Amino acid sequence: MNIKILTMLGLFMIGCTDAKNLQLYGNIYVKGSAPHTYIVIEDSSTHKNYQIINAKDFNLQDKQKQHLKLKAKVIKESSSSFVPTQIEVLEVE
């Protein structure tokens, strides 16, 4: 019985991990005011902003107002509508 529970728990955790991967299509913007700026992508279907924590790795600060398609994983979910969800970009298409 314990093996069944552990197996189900393991499968549930694998499913949760996949749910945190996103494919976003939208514009890149710089938000905030100096010196506290950050790079976001505004998803064109939901109009939700996602803060990109590794924007420098892909030179996304140079791609402001460009329409891009990103594969990313969620690092930290938003706790309010004023704070964007933090993501790590895996690939820029």
N, CA, C and O atoms as a printed pandas DataFrame, in Angstrom:
     atom_number atom_name residue_name chain_id  residue_number  x_coord  y_coord  z_coord
0              1         N          MET        A               1    0.824   -1.195    0.000
1              2        CA          MET        A               1    0.000    0.000    0.000
2              3         C          MET        A               1    0.867    1.259    0.000
3              4         O          MET        A               1    0.567    2.213   -0.718
4              5         N          ASN        A               2    1.932    1.273    0.790
5              6        CA          ASN        A               2    2.826    2.431    0.846
6              7         C          ASN        A               2    3.496    2.691   -0.500
7              8         O          ASN        A               2    3.728    3.841   -0.872
8              9         N          ILE        A               3    3.802    1.631   -1.219
9             10        CA          ILE        A               3    4.432    1.789   -2.534
10            11         C          ILE        A               3    3.476    2.477   -3.496
11            12         O          ILE        A               3    3.897    3.327   -4.280
12            13         N          LYS        A               4    2.197    2.124   -3.448
13            14        CA          LYS        A               4    1.202    2.766   -4.314
14            15         C          LYS        A               4    1.099    4.252   -4.015
15            16         O          LYS        A               4    1.017    5.071   -4.931
16            17         N          ILE        A               5    1.104    4.599   -2.741
17            18        CA          ILE        A               5    1.000    6.005   -2.340
18            19         C          ILE        A               5    2.233    6.772   -2.811
19            20         O          ILE        A               5    2.107    7.876   -3.341
20            21         N          LEU        A               6    3.418    6.204   -2.625
21            22        CA          LEU        A               6    4.646    6.857   -3.064
22            23         C          LEU        A               6    4.691    7.010   -4.583
23            24         O          LEU        A               6    5.140    8.036   -5.093
24            25         N          THR        A               7    4.227    5.993   -5.301
25            26        CA          THR        A               7    4.187    6.063   -6.759
26            27         C          THR        A               7    3.241    7.170   -7.220
27            28         O          THR        A               7    3.579    7.939   -8.119
28            29         N          MET        A               8    2.066    7.253   -6.615
29            30        CA          MET        A               8    1.099    8.283   -6.985
30            31         C          MET        A               8    1.651    9.674   -6.646
31            32         O          MET        A               8    1.478   10.618   -7.416
32            33         N          LEU        A               9    2.308    9.791   -5.504
33            34        CA          LEU        A               9    2.900   11.064   -5.107
34            35         C          LEU        A               9    4.001   11.467   -6.087
35            36         O          LEU        A               9    4.097   12.636   -6.463
36            37         N          GLY        A              10    4.823   10.520   -6.499
37            38        CA          GLY        A              10    5.888   10.798   -7.473
38            39         C          GLY        A              10    5.333   11.254   -8.806
39            40         O          GLY        A              10    5.844   12.204   -9.399
40            41         N          LEU        A              11    4.289   10.586   -9.287
41            42        CA          LEU        A              11    3.659   10.986  -10.554
42            43         C          LEU        A              11    3.017   12.362  -10.433
43            44         O          LEU        A              11    3.060   13.150  -11.377
44            45         N          PHE        A              12    2.433   12.652   -9.298
45            46        CA          PHE        A              12    1.832   13.974   -9.077
46            47         C          PHE        A              12    2.903   15.060   -9.111
47            48         O          PHE        A              12    2.689   16.125   -9.691
48            49         N          MET        A              13    4.053   14.798   -8.495
49            50        CA          MET        A              13    5.127   15.785   -8.472
50            51         C          MET        A              13    5.707   16.007   -9.866
51            52         O          MET        A              13    6.061   17.136  -10.205
52            53         N          ILE        A              14    5.810   14.968  -10.672
53            54        CA          ILE        A              14    6.285   15.120  -12.046
54            55         C          ILE        A              14    5.298   15.963  -12.835
55            56         O          ILE        A              14    5.711   16.823  -13.613
56            57         N          GLY        A              15    4.017   15.738  -12.655
57            58        CA          GLY        A              15    2.997   16.538  -13.325
58            59         C          GLY        A              15    3.057   17.988  -12.917
59            60         O          GLY        A              15    2.864   18.867  -13.757
60            61         N          CYS        A              16    3.318   18.267  -11.661
61            62        CA          CYS        A              16    3.428   19.654  -11.178
62            63         C          CYS        A              16    4.641   20.341  -11.773
63            64         O          CYS        A              16    4.589   21.534  -12.072
64            65         N          THR        A              17    5.734   19.611  -11.952
65            66        CA          THR        A              17    6.937   20.199  -12.524
66            67         C          THR        A              17    6.673   20.642  -13.954
67            68         O          THR        A              17    7.093   21.732  -14.343
68            69         N          ASP        A              18    5.995   19.833  -14.740
69            70        CA          ASP        A              18    5.693   20.184  -16.122
70            71         C          ASP        A              18    4.757   21.377  -16.210
71            72         O          ASP        A              18    4.832   22.151  -17.164
72            73         N          ALA        A              19    3.873   21.537  -15.230
73            74        CA          ALA        A              19    2.914   22.637  -15.254
74            75         C          ALA        A              19    3.605   23.983  -15.067
75            76         O          ALA        A              19    3.023   25.017  -15.395
76            77         N          LYS        A              20    4.830   23.995  -14.547
77            78        CA          LYS        A              20    5.540   25.248  -14.323
78            79         C          LYS        A              20    6.317   25.708  -15.554
79            80         O          LYS        A              20    6.902   26.790  -15.527
80            81         N          ASN        A              21    6.342   24.942  -16.609
81            82        CA          ASN        A              21    6.979   25.363  -17.847
82            83         C          ASN        A              21    5.962   26.110  -18.700
83            84         O          ASN        A              21    4.811   25.693  -18.834
84            85         N          LEU        A              22    6.416   27.229  -19.279
85            86        CA          LEU        A              22    5.529   28.091  -20.059
86            87         C          LEU        A              22    6.081   28.314  -21.452
87            88         O          LEU        A              22    7.290   28.249  -21.679
88            89         N          GLN        A              23    5.189   28.573  -22.367
89            90        CA          GLN        A              23    5.574   29.073  -23.678
90            91         C          GLN        A              23    4.834   30.398  -23.844
91            92         O          GLN        A              23    3.605   30.427  -23.917
92            93         N          LEU        A              24    5.589   31.489  -23.904
93            94        CA          LEU        A              24    5.012   32.828  -23.947
94            95         C          LEU        A              24    5.316   33.489  -25.270
95            96         O          LEU        A              24    6.387   33.296  -25.846
96            97         N          TYR        A              25    4.352   34.285  -25.755
97            98        CA          TYR        A              25    4.504   35.021  -27.000
98            99         C          TYR        A              25    4.040   36.441  -26.722
99           100         O          TYR        A              25    2.863   36.672  -26.446
100          101         N          GLY        A              26    4.963   37.391  -26.793
101          102        CA          GLY        A              26    4.568   38.761  -26.488
102          103         C          GLY        A              26    5.710   39.742  -26.631
103          104         O          GLY        A              26    6.774   39.407  -27.152
104          105         N          ASN        A              27    5.476   40.969  -26.160
105          106        CA          ASN        A              27    6.453   42.052  -26.259
106          107         C          ASN        A              27    7.319   42.120  -25.012
107          108         O          ASN        A              27    6.880   41.798  -23.907
108          109         N          ILE        A              28    8.570   42.552  -25.218
109          110        CA          ILE        A              28    9.529   42.740  -24.135
110          111         C          ILE        A              28    9.508   44.214  -23.730
111          112         O          ILE        A              28    9.547   45.097  -24.587
112          113         N          TYR        A              29    9.446   44.478  -22.421
113          114        CA          TYR        A              29    9.434   45.846  -21.905
114          115         C          TYR        A              29   10.371   45.959  -20.708
115          116         O          TYR        A              29   10.683   44.967  -20.050
116          117         N          VAL        A              30   10.818   47.197  -20.435
117          118        CA          VAL        A              30   11.541   47.507  -19.206
118          119         C          VAL        A              30   10.555   48.205  -18.285
119          120         O          VAL        A              30    9.926   49.189  -18.676
120          121         N          LYS        A              31   10.416   47.707  -17.072
121          122        CA          LYS        A              31    9.480   48.281  -16.093
122          123         C          LYS        A              31   10.266   48.821  -14.901
123          124         O          LYS        A              31   11.431   48.474  -14.706
124          125         N          GLY        A              32    9.624   49.667  -14.114
125          126        CA          GLY        A              32   10.234   50.225  -12.929
126          127         C          GLY        A              32   10.929   51.539  -13.239
127          128         O          GLY        A              32   10.883   52.030  -14.367
128          129         N          SER        A              33   11.570   52.100  -12.232
129          130        CA          SER        A              33   12.324   53.336  -12.418
130          131         C          SER        A              33   13.741   53.133  -11.891
131          132         O          SER        A              33   13.971   52.365  -10.958
132          133         N          ALA        A              34   14.686   53.844  -12.514
133          134        CA          ALA        A              34   16.098   53.672  -12.174
134          135         C          ALA        A              34   16.319   53.961  -10.704
135          136         O          ALA        A              34   15.716   54.899  -10.183
136          137         N          PRO        A              35   17.119   53.236  -10.037
137          138        CA          PRO        A              35   17.950   52.113  -10.472
138          139         C          PRO        A              35   17.264   50.749  -10.319
139          140         O          PRO        A              35   17.928   49.715  -10.396
140          141         N          HIS        A              36   15.958   50.736  -10.105
141          142        CA          HIS        A              36   15.223   49.486   -9.847
142          143         C          HIS        A              36   14.393   49.069  -11.048
143          144         O          HIS        A              36   13.171   48.954  -10.945
144          145         N          THR        A              37   15.036   48.842  -12.184
145          146        CA          THR        A              37   14.321   48.412  -13.381
146          147         C          THR        A              37   14.434   46.899  -13.543
147          148         O          THR        A              37   15.344   46.267  -13.006
148          149         N          TYR        A              38   13.502   46.338  -14.285
149          150        CA          TYR        A              38   13.529   44.917  -14.581
150          151         C          TYR        A              38   12.866   44.681  -15.929
151          152         O          TYR        A              38   12.059   45.491  -16.385
152          153         N          ILE        A              39   13.213   43.565  -16.564
153          154        CA          ILE        A              39   12.718   43.208  -17.890
154          155         C          ILE        A              39   11.516   42.281  -17.731
155          156         O          ILE        A              39   11.549   41.335  -16.945
156          157         N          VAL        A              40   10.449   42.565  -18.491
157          158        CA          VAL        A              40    9.254   41.711  -18.475
158          159         C          VAL        A              40    8.857   41.361  -19.903
159          160         O          VAL        A              40    9.221   42.047  -20.858
160          161         N          ILE        A              41    8.104   40.278  -20.019
161          162        CA          ILE        A              41    7.402   39.973  -21.258
162          163         C          ILE        A              41    5.918   40.057  -20.931
163          164         O          ILE        A              41    5.455   39.499  -19.937
164          165         N          GLU        A              42    5.185   40.759  -21.779
165          166        CA          GLU        A              42    3.732   40.832  -21.626
166          167         C          GLU        A              42    3.122   39.836  -22.595
167          168         O          GLU        A              42    3.176   40.024  -23.810
168          169         N          ASP        A              43    2.540   38.775  -22.048
169          170        CA          ASP        A              43    1.939   37.734  -22.871
170          171         C          ASP        A              43    0.788   38.320  -23.683
171          172         O          ASP        A              43   -0.115   38.941  -23.124
172          173         N          SER        A              44    0.820   38.126  -24.994
173          174        CA          SER        A              44   -0.183   38.763  -25.851
174          175         C          SER        A              44   -1.570   38.143  -25.719
175          176         O          SER        A              44   -2.557   38.793  -26.065
176          177         N          SER        A              45   -1.676   36.912  -25.233
177          178        CA          SER        A              45   -3.005   36.311  -25.101
178          179         C          SER        A              45   -3.673   36.662  -23.771
179          180         O          SER        A              45   -4.887   36.858  -23.726
180          181         N          THR        A              46   -2.890   36.744  -22.683
181          182        CA          THR        A              46   -3.480   37.009  -21.370
182          183         C          THR        A              46   -3.203   38.425  -20.863
183          184         O          THR        A              46   -3.826   38.874  -19.901
184          185         N          HIS        A              47   -2.272   39.127  -21.506
185          186        CA          HIS        A              47   -1.837   40.478  -21.103
186          187         C          HIS        A              47   -1.262   40.488  -19.689
187          188         O          HIS        A              47   -1.309   41.508  -19.002
188          189         N          LYS        A              48   -0.721   39.353  -19.261
189          190        CA          LYS        A              48   -0.080   39.230  -17.959
190          191         C          LYS        A              48    1.421   39.449  -18.125
191          192         O          LYS        A              48    2.020   38.969  -19.088
192          193         N          ASN        A              49    2.032   40.180  -17.178
193          194        CA          ASN        A              49    3.466   40.433  -17.204
194          195         C          ASN        A              49    4.212   39.358  -16.432
195          196         O          ASN        A              49    3.758   38.901  -15.383
196          197         N          TYR        A              50    5.367   38.958  -16.967
197          198        CA          TYR        A              50    6.252   38.002  -16.312
198          199         C          TYR        A              50    7.638   38.625  -16.226
199          200         O          TYR        A              50    8.192   39.034  -17.246
200          201         N          GLN        A              51    8.208   38.704  -15.032
201          202        CA          GLN        A              51    9.546   39.257  -14.849
202          203         C          GLN        A              51   10.576   38.204  -15.240
203          204         O          GLN        A              51   10.534   37.070  -14.761
204          205         N          ILE        A              52   11.501   38.592  -16.115
205          206        CA          ILE        A              52   12.530   37.674  -16.603
206          207         C          ILE        A              52   13.787   37.877  -15.757
207          208         O          ILE        A              52   14.408   38.939  -15.807
208          209         N          ILE        A              53   14.159   36.860  -14.982
209          210        CA          ILE        A              53   15.279   37.027  -14.064
210          211         C          ILE        A              53   16.638   36.829  -14.732
211          212         O          ILE        A              53   17.653   37.278  -14.198
212          213         N          ASN        A              54   16.676   36.174  -15.875
213          214        CA          ASN        A              54   17.945   35.956  -16.576
214          215         C          ASN        A              54   17.958   36.656  -17.938
215          216         O          ASN        A              54   18.452   36.099  -18.919
216          217         N          ALA        A              55   17.426   37.857  -17.998
217          218        CA          ALA        A              55   17.315   38.600  -19.262
218          219         C          ALA        A              55   18.677   38.879  -19.889
219          220         O          ALA        A              55   18.804   38.892  -21.113
220          221         N          LYS        A              56   19.699   39.104  -19.059
221          222        CA          LYS        A              56   21.038   39.411  -19.590
222          223         C          LYS        A              56   21.642   38.235  -20.341
223          224         O          LYS        A              56   22.429   38.432  -21.267
224          225         N          ASP        A              57   21.285   37.018  -19.955
225          226        CA          ASP        A              57   21.820   35.832  -20.627
226          227         C          ASP        A              57   21.402   35.765  -22.091
227          228         O          ASP        A              57   22.103   35.170  -22.910
228          229         N          PHE        A              58   20.262   36.373  -22.425
229          230        CA          PHE        A              58   19.741   36.345  -23.795
230          231         C          PHE        A              58   19.710   37.744  -24.430
231          232         O          PHE        A              58   19.111   37.925  -25.490
232          233         N          ASN        A              59   20.349   38.731  -23.790
233          234        CA          ASN        A              59   20.378   40.129  -24.262
234          235         C          ASN        A              59   18.977   40.671  -24.540
235          236         O          ASN        A              59   18.763   41.366  -25.534
236          237         N          LEU        A              60   18.034   40.358  -23.674
237          238        CA          LEU        A              60   16.654   40.791  -23.887
238          239         C          LEU        A              60   16.461   42.274  -23.634
239          240         O          LEU        A              60   15.480   42.846  -24.108
240          241         N          GLN        A              61   17.367   42.921  -22.901
241          242        CA          GLN        A              61   17.269   44.358  -22.686
242          243         C          GLN        A              61   17.434   45.115  -24.005
243          244         O          GLN        A              61   16.972   46.250  -24.121
244          245         N          ASP        A              62   18.083   44.510  -24.996
245          246        CA          ASP        A              62   18.257   45.123  -26.314
246          247         C          ASP        A              62   17.080   44.850  -27.239
247          248         O          ASP        A              62   17.069   45.335  -28.370
248          249         N          LYS        A              63   16.098   44.093  -26.792
249          250        CA          LYS        A              63   14.972   43.691  -27.644
250          251         C          LYS        A              63   13.659   44.292  -27.169
251          252         O          LYS        A              63   12.599   43.685  -27.318
252          253         N          GLN        A              64   13.735   45.508  -26.586
253          254        CA          GLN        A              64   12.533   46.168  -26.106
254          255         C          GLN        A              64   11.545   46.389  -27.243
255          256         O          GLN        A              64   11.932   46.736  -28.358
256          257         N          LYS        A              65   10.272   46.185  -26.949
257          258        CA          LYS        A              65    9.142   46.359  -27.856
258          259         C          LYS        A              65    9.159   45.397  -29.037
259          260         O          LYS        A              65    8.404   45.578  -29.993
260          261         N          GLN        A              66   10.016   44.370  -28.982
261          262        CA          GLN        A              66   10.002   43.339  -30.018
262          263         C          GLN        A              66    9.071   42.215  -29.579
263          264         O          GLN        A              66    8.937   41.923  -28.391
264          265         N          HIS        A              67    8.436   41.594  -30.560
265          266        CA          HIS        A              67    7.527   40.484  -30.306
266          267         C          HIS        A              67    8.347   39.196  -30.360
267          268         O          HIS        A              67    8.892   38.851  -31.409
268          269         N          LEU        A              68    8.437   38.484  -29.238
269          270        CA          LEU        A              68    9.245   37.274  -29.156
270          271         C          LEU        A              68    8.441   36.102  -28.621
271          272         O          LEU        A              68    7.411   36.272  -27.969
272          273         N          LYS        A              69    8.938   34.915  -28.914
273          274        CA          LYS        A              69    8.367   33.683  -28.383
274          275         C          LYS        A              69    9.417   33.075  -27.453
275          276         O          LYS        A              69   10.545   32.814  -27.871
276          277         N          LEU        A              70    9.042   32.850  -26.187
277          278        CA          LEU        A              70    9.961   32.338  -25.186
278          279         C          LEU        A              70    9.466   31.035  -24.593
279          280         O          LEU        A              70    8.266   30.841  -24.400
280          281         N          LYS        A              71   10.403   30.145  -24.306
281          282        CA          LYS        A              71   10.122   28.989  -23.460
282          283         C          LYS        A              71   10.758   29.312  -22.122
283          284         O          LYS        A              71   11.926   29.699  -22.063
284          285         N          ALA        A              72    9.996   29.157  -21.044
285          286        CA          ALA        A              72   10.478   29.551  -19.728
286          287         C          ALA        A              72    9.908   28.642  -18.663
287          288         O          ALA        A              72    8.948   27.904  -18.888
288          289         N          LYS        A              73   10.532   28.717  -17.484
289          290        CA          LYS        A              73    9.978   27.995  -16.335
290          291         C          LYS        A              73    9.730   28.993  -15.213
291          292         O          LYS        A              73   10.474   29.960  -15.045
292          293         N          VAL        A              74    8.685   28.745  -14.461
293          294        CA          VAL        A              74    8.295   29.620  -13.366
294          295         C          VAL        A              74    9.253   29.397  -12.197
295          296         O          VAL        A              74    9.489   28.267  -11.770
296          297         N          ILE        A              75    9.796   30.503  -11.691
297          298        CA          ILE        A              75   10.686   30.455  -10.534
298          299         C          ILE        A              75    9.917   30.806   -9.269
299          300         O          ILE        A              75   10.045   30.130   -8.249
300          301         N          LYS        A              76    9.113   31.874   -9.341
301          302        CA          LYS        A              76    8.347   32.311   -8.175
302          303         C          LYS        A              76    7.012   32.872   -8.638
303          304         O          LYS        A              76    6.968   33.833   -9.406
304          305         N          GLU        A              77    5.924   32.269   -8.171
305          306        CA          GLU        A              77    4.584   32.744   -8.507
306          307         C          GLU        A              77    4.327   34.106   -7.878
307          308         O          GLU        A              77    4.856   34.423   -6.813
308          309         N          SER        A              78    3.516   34.898   -8.544
309          310        CA          SER        A              78    3.165   36.218   -8.036
310          311         C          SER        A              78    2.268   36.095   -6.815
311          312         O          SER        A              78    1.370   35.254   -6.763
312          313         N          SER        A              79    2.533   36.957   -5.828
313          314        CA          SER        A              79    1.699   36.949   -4.629
314          315         C          SER        A              79    0.585   37.989   -4.710
315          316         O          SER        A              79   -0.345   37.964   -3.903
316          317         N          SER        A              80    0.672   38.905   -5.680
317          318        CA          SER        A              80   -0.372   39.917   -5.866
318          319         C          SER        A              80   -0.386   40.354   -7.325
319          320         O          SER        A              80    0.484   39.969   -8.107
320          321         N          SER        A              81   -1.372   41.153   -7.681
321          322        CA          SER        A              81   -1.466   41.623   -9.064
322          323         C          SER        A              81   -0.453   42.726   -9.365
323          324         O          SER        A              81   -0.261   43.086  -10.526
324          325         N          PHE        A              82    0.198   43.266   -8.332
325          326        CA          PHE        A              82    1.183   44.330   -8.518
326          327         C          PHE        A              82    2.596   43.806   -8.733
327          328         O          PHE        A              82    3.467   44.533   -9.209
328          329         N          VAL        A              83    2.821   42.545   -8.383
329          330        CA          VAL        A              83    4.146   41.932   -8.510
330          331         C          VAL        A              83    4.067   40.855   -9.590
331          332         O          VAL        A              83    3.255   39.937   -9.477
332          333         N          PRO        A              84    4.898   40.948  -10.640
333          334        CA          PRO        A              84    4.823   39.933  -11.693
334          335         C          PRO        A              84    5.437   38.599  -11.264
335          336         O          PRO        A              84    6.320   38.556  -10.407
336          337         N          THR        A              85    4.963   37.532  -11.862
337          338        CA          THR        A              85    5.535   36.210  -11.664
338          339         C          THR        A              85    6.945   36.202  -12.234
339          340         O          THR        A              85    7.175   36.729  -13.323
340          341         N          GLN        A              86    7.890   35.612  -11.513
341          342        CA          GLN        A              86    9.273   35.553  -11.978
342          343         C          GLN        A              86    9.490   34.285  -12.779
343          344         O          GLN        A              86    9.082   33.196  -12.374
344          345         N          ILE        A              87   10.144   34.445  -13.934
345          346        CA          ILE        A              87   10.431   33.300  -14.798
346          347         C          ILE        A              87   11.917   33.293  -15.176
347          348         O          ILE        A              87   12.602   34.314  -15.125
348          349         N          GLU        A              88   12.377   32.111  -15.553
349          350        CA          GLU        A              88   13.724   31.940  -16.102
350          351         C          GLU        A              88   13.547   31.476  -17.537
351          352         O          GLU        A              88   12.888   30.468  -17.791
352          353         N          VAL        A              89   14.126   32.201  -18.466
353          354        CA          VAL        A              89   14.010   31.862  -19.889
354          355         C          VAL        A              89   14.909   30.670  -20.177
355          356         O          VAL        A              89   16.072   30.645  -19.772
356          357         N          LEU        A              90   14.366   29.690  -20.875
357          358        CA          LEU        A              90   15.111   28.517  -21.289
358          359         C          LEU        A              90   15.550   28.630  -22.738
359          360         O          LEU        A              90   16.623   28.159  -23.114
360          361         N          GLU        A              91   14.697   29.267  -23.557
361          362        CA          GLU        A              91   14.969   29.359  -24.992
362          363         C          GLU        A              91   14.216   30.529  -25.589
363          364         O          GLU        A              91   13.078   30.804  -25.206
364          365         N          VAL        A              92   14.851   31.223  -26.531
365          366        CA          VAL        A              92   14.207   32.289  -27.300
366          367         C          VAL        A              92   14.055   31.782  -28.717
367          368         O          VAL        A              92   15.033   31.375  -29.344
368          369         N          GLU        A              93   12.842   31.805  -29.223
369          370        CA          GLU        A              93   12.593   31.305  -30.585
370          371         C          GLU        A              93   12.416   32.452  -31.547
371          372         O          GLU        A              93   12.199   32.231  -32.738
